[in-house]
Amino acid sequence: MRGLTGFPISFVDINKILAFSLPTKGGPAQWTKNNSPLVGTKPMIAIKIFDLKTGEFQTVLKSVDPRDKVSFGKIIKD
């Protein structure tokens, strides 16, 4: 499916999923902050809603640190 490159977070409804993905092509590159000096920065990822019937997608968040916890429909407090 066009744009779907990551793993699903949750089903939004029977035909739509919320998933990690690469940022939309042509958008500005974002990099993580507060990194180990041995590893360095990592590319940020996007979160998108994908329609499984039509193949369309909508970006929900343009840049998310891949180390962050993400949930749908429930607030998780550390």
GIFEN-V110494 format. One record per helix or strand of 3 or more residues. SS is the DSSP state (alpha for helix, beta for strand). FROM is the first residue (numbers start at 1). TO is the last residue. If there is no record, write none. Layout:
ss = {SS;SS}
from = {FROM;FROM}
to = {TO;TO}
This chain:
ss = {beta;beta;beta;beta}
from = {8;16;45;57}
to = {13;21;51;64}
